[in-house]
Amino acid sequence: MQDAAVLKGTNDGYEIILDDEADLGDIYTSLRSLLEKLRTQTASTHPQPISFDIQTGLRLLSAGNRSEIEKIFSDFQLFSVHKITSDVMTKEESNRILDQETVHVVDRIIRNGQEVHVQGDVVFLGIIHEGGKLFVGGNIYVLGDVHGVIQAGFPDLEDKMIIGDVHNAQQVRIGEQYEILDDTNQKITENSVVYVNDLHVLDYGKVEDLKQINPKFFNQIGGVING
């Protein structure tokens, strides 16, 4: 099946599109034939190494399928696979994205030496003891008691926030920015917003000023703040 693998030029180089309805055997045969033709066409010039993106459409290739494609390319010295992509995703990737978009309610005790990691936004109702750590991929809404380390935007997202009372925390972190807190820190109240400002420095504000601090987030929650 000659057209089960089709070459397409892009702004970034070359892409090979595999027919997602074709038999895999036909795809392998067509791919090899295509590479043979390209090798013949470039033989009379000054051939340079070419790296191809492989697009599989609505077919998700297994590790074995990918290995077979890599094996075919290994027979062509100047040709290689840059990446293999599809228009579908694995169950694991789908679950990861859903996790990131979900608001999780965490009501537990995090003791000294314990680390808890959560994707997405978190409403925290529990207790973090000194030495305990909560690392969250999204924003954190603190309604519990924090005496340990708390981080939003884990590991390196600086557009996330910690909202609520963290004045007893040992350390607050947003992405890679952090500050060790002590009793002299008067900037934090029970309605604080911890965020990274335009200078990429950890800063503190009040919930009622959230519209000025992060207009995008303010609009996402409906533009209403209940004090």
C-alpha positions in Angstrom: 0.0 0.0 0.0 2.2 2.8 -1.4 0.3 5.7 0.2 0.1 4.3 3.8 3.2 6.6 4.5 3.1 10.0 2.9 5.9 12.7 3.0 4.9 16.3 3.7 7.1 19.4 3.9 6.6 21.7 6.9 8.1 25.0 8.1 10.2 23.0 10.5 11.4 20.3 8.1 9.8 17.0 7.0 6.9 15.1 8.3 5.8 11.5 7.4 2.1 10.9 7.9 1.0 7.3 8.5 -2.5 6.3 7.5 -4.2 5.4 10.7 -6.7 3.1 9.0 -4.0 1.1 7.2 -2.7 -2.3 8.2 0.5 -2.0 10.2 2.2 -4.3 7.8 1.3 -2.1 4.9 2.5 0.9 6.8 5.9 -0.6 7.4 6.2 -1.6 3.7 5.1 1.8 2.5 7.5 3.6 4.9 10.4 1.5 3.8 9.5 2.2 0.1 9.2 5.9 0.8 12.7 6.0 2.4 14.2 4.0 -0.4 12.8 6.5 -2.9 14.1 9.5 -0.9 17.6 7.9 -0.7 17.6 7.4 -4.4 16.5 10.9 -5.1 19.2 12.4 -2.9 22.0 10.1 -4.0 23.0 12.3 -6.9 23.3 15.4 -4.8 25.1 16.1 -1.6 22.9 14.2 0.9 22.6 15.7 4.3 21.1 14.0 7.4 17.4 14.4 7.7 15.3 14.0 10.8 11.6 13.3 10.3 8.5 13.9 12.5 6.2 10.9 12.3 2.4 11.6 12.6 0.2 8.6 13.3 -3.2 10.4 13.3 -5.8 8.6 15.4 -3.6 5.5 16.0 -1.6 5.3 19.2 1.5 3.2 18.5 2.7 0.7 21.1 6.3 0.5 22.2 6.7 -2.5 19.8 5.3 -0.5 16.9 7.6 2.4 17.6 10.6 0.0 17.8 9.7 -1.4 14.4 9.7 2.1 12.8 13.0 2.9 14.4 14.3 -0.4 13.0 13.3 0.5 9.5 15.0 3.9 9.8 18.2 2.2 11.1 18.7 0.8 7.6 19.0 4.4 6.2 22.1 6.0 7.5 21.2 9.6 6.8 17.5 9.4 8.0 16.3 9.4 11.6 13.1 9.9 13.6 12.9 13.2 15.5 9.6 12.4 17.2 6.4 10.3 16.8 3.2 12.1 17.6 -0.6 11.3 17.4 -3.9 13.0 17.7 -4.8 10.8 20.7 -3.3 10.4 24.2 -2.7 7.6 26.6 -5.0 7.0 29.6 -2.2 8.0 31.9 -1.7 11.4 30.0 -5.5 11.9 30.1 -5.6 11.3 33.8 -2.7 13.7 34.4 -4.5 16.5 32.5 -7.7 15.9 34.4 -5.8 15.9 37.7 -4.3 19.3 36.8 -7.7 20.7 36.1 -9.4 19.3 39.2 -9.7 21.1 42.6 -8.7 18.5 45.2 -9.9 18.7 48.8 -7.1 17.6 51.1 -8.1 17.0 54.7 -5.3 15.2 56.4 -2.4 15.6 58.9 1.0 15.9 57.3 3.6 15.1 60.0 7.3 16.0 60.4 9.3 14.3 57.6 6.2 13.6 55.4 5.8 15.0 51.9 2.5 15.1 50.1 2.4 15.9 46.3 -0.9 16.8 44.6 -1.5 17.9 41.0 -4.1 20.6 40.2 -5.6 23.1 42.7 -6.0 22.2 46.3 -8.4 23.3 49.1 -6.4 22.4 52.2 -8.4 21.7 55.3 -5.9 19.7 57.3 -2.8 20.3 59.4 0.9 20.5 58.4 3.2 20.0 61.3 6.7 21.6 61.4 8.8 19.5 59.1 5.9 18.4 57.0 5.6 19.5 53.4 2.8 20.0 50.9 3.7 20.4 47.2 0.9 21.4 44.9 1.0 21.8 41.1 -1.7 24.5 41.1 -3.1 27.0 43.5 -3.6 26.4 47.2 -6.6 27.6 49.3 -5.6 27.3 52.9 -8.5 26.7 55.3 -6.4 24.5 57.7 -3.4 25.0 59.9 0.1 25.2 58.3 3.2 25.0 60.4 5.5 23.4 57.9 6.4 24.0 54.2 3.8 24.7 51.6 4.3 25.2 47.9 2.0 26.2 45.0 3.1 25.8 41.4 5.3 22.8 42.0 7.9 22.5 40.7 8.5 25.8 38.7 5.2 27.5 37.9 5.3 31.1 39.1 1.8 32.1 38.0 0.2 30.1 40.9 -0.9 31.4 44.4 -1.4 30.5 48.0 -4.5 32.0 49.4 -5.3 31.9 53.1 -3.6 31.9 56.5 0.0 30.7 56.4 1.5 33.0 59.0 2.6 30.0 61.1 4.3 28.3 58.1 8.0 27.6 58.2 8.4 28.3 54.5 6.1 29.3 51.6 7.0 28.6 48.0 5.6 29.6 44.6 7.4 27.7 41.9 11.1 28.2 42.5 10.7 31.3 44.7 10.5 30.8 48.5 10.7 32.6 51.8 11.4 31.4 55.3 8.8 33.0 57.6 9.3 34.1 61.2 7.3 35.9 63.9 8.4 39.3 62.6 6.7 38.9 59.3 3.7 41.2 59.5 2.7 41.0 55.8 0.7 37.8 56.3 -2.8 37.7 57.7 -5.5 35.0 57.6 -6.7 36.5 54.3 -3.3 36.7 52.6 -2.5 36.1 48.9 1.1 34.8 48.4 2.2 35.3 44.8 5.2 36.0 42.5 5.2 39.6 41.3 6.4 41.1 38.0 10.0 41.3 39.4 9.9 37.5 39.9 10.0 38.0 43.7 7.7 36.4 46.3 5.1 39.0 47.4 2.1 39.3 49.6 -1.3 40.9 49.2 -4.9 40.7 50.5 -7.8 38.6 49.1 -9.8 41.8 48.5 -7.0 42.9 46.1 -7.0 39.7 44.1 -8.4 41.4 41.0 -5.3 43.7 40.8 -2.9 40.8 41.8 -4.1 38.3 39.2 -6.9 39.6 37.0 -7.0 36.3 34.9 -7.5 34.2 38.0 -10.1 36.7 39.4 -12.1 36.3 36.2 -11.8 32.5 36.3 -13.5 32.3 39.7 -16.3 34.6 38.5 -15.0 37.9 39.7 -16.5 37.6 43.2 -14.6 37.5 46.5 -16.5 36.8 49.7 -14.7 38.3 52.6 
